[in-house]
Amino acid sequence: MGQWRVAVAGGTGRTGREIVRYLNAEEGIEVVGVVARSLAGQSMSVVLPGLKRHIPIYGDLAELLRIDPPHVLVDFTTPQAAKRHFFMCIERGINPIIGTTGFTDADIAEFAEACAAFKIGAAVIPNFSIGALALRLAAQVVAGMLDDVAVLETYPHSKRDLPSGTSQRLAALLATGGPDNPKAVPIHSVRLDGVLPQQEVRFGGQGEMVAISHLVSDRACFGRGVAMAVKKIAKFPTLIQDLDFFI
């Protein structure tokens, strides 16, 4: 595909606006609209003053789909809204890429079933940063050597899901003991004013400890992973849950 037409749900939020900024500057991607109840009817230049083109803000996804349907929807909203947006897109042949967290296992199973039924690719990935992917890949290497492991996370109080979707996915991938007798990896969560989002994996062994951590200082770091997913999601007829499929 030469030009990917993309809409961003939740594009006026703290993460969403950085995604819009990144995608707008990415070659081969055109951001055709933003879905947000706040500022509906206005332009994203109100939120991003340096923006040099008009990106309209729609009050709901149905309006955007009726006026200017995209190839891909990127969603950073709430679990309830994102789930509704997911099925609206799948039914119309639009690839949803969901960065929203807080879904249940049953939700994920429903998403996978819908992708299989409609033979269309979608992504539900809790963390689109390259650093988070590097942490996971490094942790999976160490997990083969030291099997006493714990995940530690620190977020400001504004982080709603506890533990975060990032940590839950990380812990699930690091679980040991095999599918018949899995050993759950504990997650220790801290919510504290003034801190930056951070994930850390600690491995313990006799007389030693290995720690691998990832700190987010700017939400712009999620843009690269989202852009890679936008450009490759149409190649998959299934639900994707890990960023390395798009590397």
C-alpha positions, -999 to +999 in steps of 0.1 A: +000+000+000+015+033-010-004+056+014-019+045+047-050+065+057-051+065+095-076+078+121-067+081+158-093+076+185-084+094+217-061+116+197-065+147+219-053+128+250-018+129+264-006+098+245-030+102+216-017+136+206+019+124+205+008+095+183-009+120+160+022+142+159+044+112+151+022+097+124+016+130+108+053+134+102+058+098+090+063+092+053+035+071+037+010+078+064-019+103+062-038+111+094-074+117+081-091+124+114-092+122+152-120+108+174-125+127+206-156+140+225-137+170+236-130+196+208-153+179+183-158+199+152-124+216+156-089+209+142-060+191+158-040+223+154-059+235+185-041+207+204-009+207+184-002+243+176+028+235+153+006+213+130+007+226+095-023+207+081-059+204+090-069+172+108-105+173+118-118+161+152-150+140+152-172+135+182-176+098+175-162+070+153-194+065+134-193+100+121-157+097+109-164+064+092-193+079+074-174+110+062-138+099+057-132+061+064-095+052+070-076+020+063-064+018+099-078+030+133-053+036+161-070+036+195-058+051+228-091+055+246-108+034+273-114-004+273-151+001+268-148+026+239-119+006+223-138-026+224-167-009+206-144+007+181-127-027+174-158-044+162-170-014+142-137-015+123-135-053+118-170-054+104-160-027+078-127-042+068-107-016+087-076-027+106-078-017+143-046-011+162-054-008+199-029+007+225-056+009+251-051-015+281-074-030+307-090-058+286-099-092+301-088-125+288-124-130+275-121-097+256-089-108+239-105-141+230-134-122+214-110-101+194-091-131+181-124-148+171-135-118+152-102-115+133-105-152+123-141-148+112-135-118+091-100-128+081-086-094+089-056-083+110-058-063+142-033-055+170-040-052+207-006-044+222-002-028+257+031-010+249+043+002+216+077+015+226+108-001+212+124+000+247+096-021+261+101-047+234+139-047+240+132-053+277+109-083+270+134-099+245+163-094+269+142-108+298+132-139+278+169-146+273+177-143+310+146-164+319+163-194+303+191-191+329+175-178+361+139-189+368+132-170+400+116-138+385+094-109+395+080-079+376+081-045+393+062-014+379+059+022+389+033+046+375+017+079+385-019+076+399-033+085+365-026+050+353-059+033+357-052-004+353-035-022+382-013-039+373-007-024+339-014-043+307+023-040+299+033-058+331+005-084+327+017-093+292+053-094+303+045-117+333+025-140+311+054-144+286+079-151+314+057-177+332+076-209+337+067-246+343+050-253+309+014-250+298+002-278+321+017-265+353+025-228+348+043-208+375+029-173+376+053-144+377+044-120+405+038-083+397+046-056+423+029-023+415+035+012+428+013+042+421+029+075+432+026+111+422+055+126+403+071+094+390+077+083+354+063+050+340+088+022+346+089-015+342+116-037+357+122-074+356+144-089+384+159-124+382+173-141+413+198-169+416+221-182+443+242-153+453+233-131+424+205-109+409+199-095+374+177-065+368+164-052+334+144-020+334+127+004+310+118+040+318+095+062+297+103+099+298+084+110+267+052+095+253+065+102+218+085+069+222+052+050+213+050+066+179+076+045+161+060+012+171+025+024+161+038+035+127+054+001+121+021-016+130+001+007+107+023-002+078+023-039+083-010-049+100-028-056+067-004-085+060-019-104+090-053-122+090-052-127+128-049-108+161-014-097+170-004-091+206+033-084+204+052-056+187+080-079+174+057-091+146+061-057+130+099-053+133 
